[in-house]
Amino acid sequence: MIEDSQNLIARFADIIWVERGLSANTLASYQSDLRHAAAWLNETFSISLQEVGRDHLLGYLASLVDQQIKARTSARRLSSLRQFYQLAVREGWVVEDPTALIEAPKLGRGLPKTLSETDVENLLAAPNLQTPEGVRDRCMLELLYATGLRVSELVGIGPDQISLTQGLVRIVGKGDKERLIPMGDEAINWIKRFADNERFDLLKGQPCNAFFPTRRGGGMTRQAFWHRIKHHAKSAGIVAHRLSPHTLRHAFATHLVNHGADLRVVQLLLGHSSLSTTQIYTHVAQERLKVLYSQHHPRA
């Protein structure tokens, strides 16, 4: 019996959430990609995901090219379809995997956008320390740069995850993997100041499980913090392409590598499951060396 595509997508999400312990963001991304493909296939061929063949998917991928969708986005959508059909074959929803003989688009490995150490210092100094929000933002920026946290990890931190005596923050990241990350003295000092003073000013006696609250009493959201960073970057005169909280995560890793940190240590701090993911920062360091060479060598 042919099932509706949306029902299959929901069943797929339920299964991989239980089996792989994916984050809510990753799960939402899978579902969004599958819904996009399902809608196009239904509109173009009047078929569900159970009836799809290789030629149908090639037509879908060709439509992405016609729409000038970036190759990286097309590759991600194909990957989502591949994950879906591998599970669909296992569960008996389909007989064959229509993605099996489809090659992913070739992708060049782009270097992550980062900030110079001077830019980071200017960004950290940008918040207005005469307001509780400014001290909170300074504390969040200091912690983000000191630890390389993902923004979802940063805004989700509770008071019980921070140990000022040990100088550690405990994070449960992707796949429910726990890691302990050391904080520098600067981050510890700002956290102590915020915890002892401005956090109480923001909450005004309201209970809040998040360490970084807003005046409304709830925790800071990823989107709100993104806007705060954009605001502070503008105040600091920083012009960077697509500046985001993740840019500070890249800066954390890049600056560690530039100063000689072992790549495996950086991998553990970032919570990367594979060293190959972390190795991109060695390429960033090499590019920086090339720029410095061309600027300063008399025969460059």
N, C-alpha and C positions, 0 to 999 in steps of 0.2 A: 504493500500500500504506500502510495506516494505521500510523504508528509510535507507540510508547508515549510518553506525555507526558514522563516522566522522561528518556528518551533525547533528546528534542527540546530539553529545557531544558539538558542537558549540551552538546549541539551548539551551541546558542545561546550559552552561556557561553564555549565555546572560540573561537567566531568573534569575538565582541565584545571578548574579551580581547586577541586578536591585532590587531584593527582599531583599537581605541580606546585600548589601553594602560591599562585601568581598574585602579584599586587593588583589592586583595583584598577590602577591606570593601565597596566598591561592587558588585563582582561577586557577593559573597555575598548582598547585599541584593536584587539582581535575582533570584537563584535562589530565595531564600526566598519572595519575593512570588509568583513563578510556581508554586512548589510548593504554596503555600497555595491559589491559585486552582484549580490542577489537581486537588487533592484534593477540593475542594468540588464542582467540576463533575463529577468521576467519581462521587462519592457521591450527588449530587442527580440527575444526568441520565444517568449511566453512559456518558459520552463523554470522549474525549481532547481535547487542545488543538487537534488538527487538525480536529475535527468541530464546533468551537464556532461559534455564530452570535451575532449582536448581542443577541437576546433572552436567550440563555443568560448573556451577560456582564452584562446589565442585572439579571437575577435574582441574579447573584453580588454585584453592587454593592449591590442592595437588602438582601441578607442582611447585609452589613457595617453598613448603617444599623440594621437590626434588632438587631444585636449591640452597638450604640452605639459602634462603632469611630469614632475621630476622623476628621473630614473630611480632614485632612492625610494620615493613613495611607491612607485610601481613594483619595485622589488619587495617592499614590505607587504604590499597587498597580496602579491603572489605567495609570499611566505605564509601569510595568514591562511590563504586557501590551501596551501600544501599541508599545514598543520591540521586543518579541518578534514581534508580528505583522507589523510593517513589514519585519523581516528575513525572516520566514517567507514572505512574498509574494515577496520578492526571490530567495530560495533555492528557491522552487517547492514548499514544504511545504504551503502552502494557496493557494487561488485568490484569495480576497478577504480584506481586513483587517476583521474584525468590530468593531474599535474605532474605525473611521474616523468613524462618525456618533455617537459617544458623547462627550458633553461632560464635562469634568472638574468635580468639585465646586468651587464658588466658595469661595475661601479669603481670610480677612482676613489682612493682613500683620502678624504678631505681632512685637513688638520683642524682641531677644535679651536674655536675663537677664544682668545684669552686676553688678559690685561698685563701690562708691565707692572713691575713692583711699585713704580711711582704712581701709576694710575690707581692701584689698589690702596696705597696710602691716602691719596686724595679722596677716594670714595669712602674710606673708613672715617675720614675727618668731616664728611659732608653733613651728617645729621645735626640738627639743632639741639644741643644738649641742655637748653633751657626748658625743654618740654619733656614730659614722661615718654611720649611717642619717639622723640629723638633719641633718648637714651636707650629705649627698647631697640630701635633700629640699629643703633651703633653696636649694641650687644649682639644682635642677630648677625650683623655683617662680620664682626670680629670672630664669632663662633664659626660661621660659615667658612671664612678664610683659614681659620686655625685648624679645622677638621676635615674640610672637603666633603661635607654632608650633601646628600641630595636635598633639594628644597622640601620635598614631602617629609623627609626625616627631620629636617630642622623645625618646620612648623608643628610637627607632631610630638615634639619632645615634651615630656612631663617633668615636673620637679624631681620625681624619684629617679630619673635617668641621669641626673647630674651629680657627680661627687666632687665637691670643691676640695675636700681633704686629700683625695687621691689624684685630683686633676684629670679626671676621666669623664667621658660621656658614654653611656651605654645605648647602643642603637640596634634595633631590630629592623633589618633592611629587607631587600628582595628575597623571596623564598623563605621568609621567617628566619633568616640567618642573623645571629647576634654577633656584634663586634664591639670591642672597647677601644675608644679612640682617645689618645692623650690630648690635652689642651695646653696651650702656652700660657705664660703668666699674664699676658695682656688680656686674653679671652677670660681667664679666671677672674681677674680684677673687675672686668666689666660685668660679668655674670653676678659676682658678689654685690656690686653696687646696685644693679637692677633688682636683684632678689630682695635686697634689704630696704629699698626705697621706692623707686618708680613703679615697680610691679603692683605694690599696694595702692599707689596713687591711681593707677589705671583701673584696678578692680573695685576700689571703694567698698570693700567688704563682700563683694560677690564671690561665690565659689567658682573655680575654674581649674580644670585638669591640665590645661595647656600652660607651659612655662611662659610663653609669649602671648599675652592676651591683647585684645583691643579694648577700647572704652566700653564696648557693648557687653563685655564679659565673656565673649567667646574667644577661641583661639584664632590666631592669624591664619589666613588661607594662603595657598600657593599663589593665587592670582593677585591678592592684595599685596603680598610681599614683592611680587614682580613689579607692580606699579610703584612701590616704595623705592626699589632699587633704581628704576628709570628716573624717578624724581631726584634722587640723591646724585645720580650720575650727571644729570643735567646741571645741578647746582655746582658740582665739582668741575664742570667743563670737560667731561670725558665724552669723546665721540667714538663710539664703538658700534660695530654692526651687530644688531640683534642682541644687545646686552640683556642678560637674564641672570637669575640666581645660579644657573649652571655655569655661567662664565667664571664665577668665583671658584666653583669646584675645579674647573680646568686650571685656573690660576694657581690654586693650592697645589695641584699635582705637578704642573709645569715648573713652578718655582722650587719645589722640592727636588725634582730631577736636575734642574739647573745648578742647584747647590750640592749635588753629589749624592742624593738619597738613593738607596738600593731600590731597584724597580719592584722587587717582591714586597718590600715594606710598603711602598706606595699602593701596590695592589691590595694588600690587607686593609690599609686605611680607607681606601675607596670602596671596599666591599665588592671588587670585581671577582667573578668566579673563575675567569681565565686570565692568565698573564698576557695573552695576545691583545686583550682589550686595553691593558695598561701601557703596552709598548708604543702606542701612538704618541705618548709624551716624550719618548726619546726622539721621535721625528720632529716634534716641536722644538726641542732643545737644539737639534742639528740645524734647523732652519734659522734659529736665533744666532747660532755661531756663524752661519753663512752671511747673515745681514751685518753682524759686527765686523766680520772680516772685510766685506766689501766697503764698509764705511771707514775703516781705520788703516787697512794695509796700503802702503804707498803704491803698490803695483797691482792692486785688485782690479 
